[in-house]
């Protein structure tokens, strides 16, 4: 199956095909210099498989986790590209999760003012959410995504077979974003999590997981096409992220993964008790957290330092009916009540 994200200045081709990682030349032009950016958490067999298909390929392996999205690693990659004389006609190929996608996209967007960029997301989080939409960024002094821009991958290869090697916690971490997509725009997607036990790696048919990922991508595709630069509608994708990103930064981008923080953020912000109970049941069976220890003042400070805040108010996303999200501007004291 293929989807296309059509935008004013660029477009992304989303290929959802099992075992596509074994025949990349069917989807991506590899007859040029290719820098494969990956991390230590991606199985070596995937790294070598991709490298073997690139006649002039190079492999950059960085540390696993949010620490890779740093100015230090960004500079190392750019220096390597200079050393190898990469041109704007060559390719940056992300192989890994959301961190690698963000880092690789930021490199591609800024090196020589823009170089070709494609992605092979290998986690549920990156396949469901971060592989499309064009938001690319790195962190600065543990403040998440504060250096960034919009830069869309030309091709995204979503190969469900790469999820088989994913650790259980990482697997559920990404599914939190699919739950979010259901809450804000697709009731049937949300209900899939209620009907199934979410242990799709072992106990559920692949077709259910494929439907979850495809539905999630369709939600994001429609929102991004309508509002590419997050002027208004696209902000609904931040449901759970206002508090979630702050908790993530508070724990110094350790202890809790991104999807786990979104899980906490969704539970904090929802006011409708029926929806909150249904959400809690889903999150609990996926071993996702619904709360964390924090000082509300510290969280508020981080929220109002975030790029989404304007200094006096911040826009939150609220869901009063599953499948429908609304944007609400709140001040500090109102936000404190949610915390």
MOZI-V911467 format. One record per pair of residues at least 24 apart in sequence whose ideal C-beta (glycine too) atoms are under 10 Angstrom apart, sorted by the first residue. I is the first residue (numbers start at 1). J is the second residue. Records with the same first field share a line. If there is no record, write none. Layout:
BEGIN
I = J  J
END
This chain:
BEGIN
1 = 158  210  214  217
2 = 27  155  158
3 = 132  156  158  214  217  218  220  221
4 = 221  225
5 = 132  133  134  152  153  156  217  220  221  222  224  225  228
6 = 221  224  225
7 = 134  150  152  224  225  228  229
8 = 225  228  229
9 = 134  150  152  228
10 = 117  134  150  151  152  153  154  228
11 = 152  154  225
12 = 117  118  119  131  132  133  134  152  153  154  155  156  221  224
13 = 118  153  154  155  156  157
14 = 119  127  131  132  153  155  156  157  158  214  217  218  220  221
15 = 120  155  156  157  158  159
16 = 127  156  157  158  159  160  210  213  214  217
17 = 157  158  159  160  161
18 = 158  159  160  161  162  206  210
19 = 159  160  161  162
20 = 120  157  158  159  160  161  162
21 = 46  49  50  53  95  120  122  157  159  161  162
22 = 49  50  53  159  161
23 = 53  157
24 = 49  50  52  53  54  93  118  120  155  157  159
25 = 53  54  55
26 = 157
27 = 118  120  154  155  156  157
28 = 53  54  91  93  116  118  119  120  154  155  156  157
29 = 89  91  116  118  154  155
30 = 54  55  56  57  91  93  118
31 = 55  56  91
32 = 56  57  86  87  89  90  91  116
33 = 57  58  81  84  85  86  87  89  90  91  92  115
34 = 58  59  86  90  91  92  93  116  118
35 = 59  60  77  80  81  84  86  90  91  92  93  94  104  107  108  111  115
36 = 60  61  91  92  93  94  95  96  100  104  120
37 = 61  62  68  73  77  80  92  93  94  95  96  100  101  103  104  105  107  108  119
38 = 62  64  68  93  94  95  96  97  100  104  120  122
39 = 63  64  65  67  68  73  95  96  97  99  100  103  122
40 = 64  65  68  96
41 = 65  68  96  97  99  100  122  123  165  166  167  170
42 = 95  96  97  100  120  122  123  162  165
43 = 122  162  164  165  166
45 = 165
46 = 95  96  120  122  159  162  165
47 = 95  96
49 = 95
50 = 93  95  120  157
51 = 93  95
54 = 91  93
56 = 84  90  91
57 = 91  93
58 = 83  84  86  90  93
59 = 93  95
60 = 92  95  103  104  107
61 = 95  96
62 = 96  99  100  103
63 = 99
64 = 96  97  99  100
65 = 97  99  253  254  257
66 = 98  99  102  103  138  139  142  144  145  248  249  252  253  254  257  258
67 = 99  139  142  253  254
68 = 96  97  99  100  102  103  138  139
69 = 98  99  100  102  103  106  136  137  138  139  140  144  145  147  148  253
70 = 103  138  139  140  141  142  147
71 = 138  139  140  141  147
72 = 138
73 = 103  107  138
74 = 103  106  107  110  111  138  139  147
75 = 107
77 = 103  104  106  107  108  111
78 = 107  110  111  112
80 = 107
81 = 107  108  111  112  115
82 = 111  112
86 = 111  112  115  116
87 = 111  112  115  116
88 = 112  113  114  115  116
89 = 115  116
90 = 115  116
91 = 115  116  117  118  154  155
92 = 116  117  118  119  151  153
93 = 117  118  119  120  153  155  157
94 = 118  119  120  121  122  126  131  136  153  156
95 = 119  120  121  122  157  162
96 = 120  121  122  123  126  162
97 = 121  122  123  124  125  126  127  130  131  166  170  173  174  257  258
98 = 123  124  125  126  127  128  129  130  131  173  174  177  257  258  259
99 = 123  125  126  130  138  139  253  258
100 = 126  130
101 = 125  126  129  130  131  132  135  136  153  156
102 = 126  130  135  136  137  138  139  144  145  148
103 = 136  137  138  139
104 = 136  151  153
105 = 130  131  134  135  136  137  138  148  149  150  151  152  153
106 = 135  136  137  138  145  147  148  149  151
107 = 136  138  151
108 = 136  151  152  153  154
109 = 134  136  137  148  149  150  151  152
110 = 136  138  147  148  149  151
114 = 149  151
115 = 151
116 = 153  154  155
117 = 151  152  153  154  155
118 = 153  154  155  156  157
119 = 152  153  154  155  156  157  158
120 = 153  155  156  157  158  159  162
121 = 153  156  157  158  159  162  163  174
122 = 157  158  159  161  162  163  165  166  170
123 = 162  163  166  167  170  171  173  174  259
124 = 160  163  166  170  171  172  173  174  175  176  177  178  200  201  209  212  213  216  259
125 = 166  170  171  172  173  174  175  176  177  178  257  258  259  262
126 = 156  158  162  174  177
127 = 156  157  158  159  160  162  163  174  177  178  209  212  213  216  217
128 = 158  174  175  176  177  178  179  180  181  212  213  214  215  216  217  219  220  259
129 = 174  176  177  178  180  181  213  216  217  219  220  237  258  259  262
130 = 174  177  220  258
131 = 156  157  158  217  220
132 = 156  158  216  217  220  221  224
133 = 220  221  223  224  228  230  234  237
134 = 224  228  229  230
135 = 224  229  230  234  237
137 = 307
139 = 249  253
141 = 249
142 = 248  249  250  251  252  253  254
143 = 245  249  253  302  305  306  307
144 = 241  244  245  246  248  249  253  258  261  302  306  307
145 = 245  248  249  306  307
146 = 249  305  306  307
148 = 307
150 = 224  228  229  230
152 = 224  228
156 = 217
158 = 210  213  214  217
160 = 200  206  209  210  213
161 = 206
163 = 200  201  206  209  213
164 = 201  202
165 = 201
166 = 201
168 = 199  201  202  286  287
169 = 257  259  260  286  287  288
170 = 257  259
171 = 198  199  200  201  209  259  286  287
172 = 198  199  201  257  259  260  263  283  285  286  287  288
173 = 256  257  258  259  260  261  262  263  286  287  288
174 = 213  216  257  258  259
175 = 200  209  212  213  216  259  263  282  283  286  288
176 = 240  244  257  258  259  260  261  262  263  264  265  266  282  283  286  288  289
177 = 216  220  237  239  240  241  258  259  262  263
178 = 209  212  213  215  216  217  219  259
179 = 212  216  240  259  262  263  266  279  282  283  286  288
180 = 216  219  236  237  238  239  240  241  244  259  262  263  265  266  279  317  319  325
181 = 212  215  216  217  218  219  220  223  236  237  239
182 = 212  215  216  219  279  282  319  322  323
183 = 236  239  240  266  270  275  278  279  282  317  319  321  322  323  324  325
184 = 219  223  236  237  238  239  240  266  317  318  319  322  323  324  325  326
185 = 215  216  218  219  220  222  223  236  237  239  319  322  323  324  325
186 = 215  216  218  219  222  322  323
187 = 321  322  323  324
188 = 215  322  323
189 = 214  215  216  218  219  322  323
190 = 215  275  278  279  282  319  322  323
191 = 278  282  322
192 = 282
193 = 278  279  281  282  283  285  286
194 = 278  279  281  282  285
196 = 285
197 = 285  286
198 = 282  283  285  286  287  288
199 = 285  286
219 = 323
223 = 325
230 = 307  308
232 = 315  327
233 = 325  327
235 = 308  315  316  317  325  327
236 = 315  317  318  319  324  325  326  327
237 = 317  325
238 = 262  265  306  308  315  316  317  325  327
239 = 265  266  269  270  316  317  318  319  325  327
240 = 264  265  266  267  268  269  270  279  316  317  319
241 = 265  266  269  306  308  316  317
242 = 268  269  299  303  306  308  309  314  315  316  317  330  335  338
243 = 267  268  269  292  294  299  300  302  303  316  335  338  339
244 = 268  269  292
245 = 299  302  303  306  307  308
246 = 294  298  299  300  301  302  303  304  305  306  339
247 = 289  291  292  293  294  298  299  302  303  339
248 = 292  302
249 = 298  299  301  302  303  305  306
250 = 292  293  294  295  298  299  301  302
251 = 292  293  294
255 = 292
256 = 289  292
257 = 288  289
259 = 286  288  289
260 = 286  287  288  289  290  292
261 = 288  289  292
262 = 288
263 = 287  288  289  290  291  292
264 = 288  289  290  291  292  294
265 = 292  316  317  338
266 = 290  317  319
267 = 291
268 = 292  299  316  335  338  339
269 = 316  317  318  319  328  330  335  338  339
270 = 317  318  319  320  338
271 = 318  319  320  337  338
272 = 318  319  320  321  322
274 = 322
275 = 319  320  321  322
276 = 319
278 = 322
279 = 319  322
294 = 339
295 = 339
296 = 335  336  337  338  339
297 = 332  336  339
299 = 335  336  338  339
300 = 332  333  335  336  339
301 = 332
303 = 332  335  339
304 = 332  335
309 = 335
END
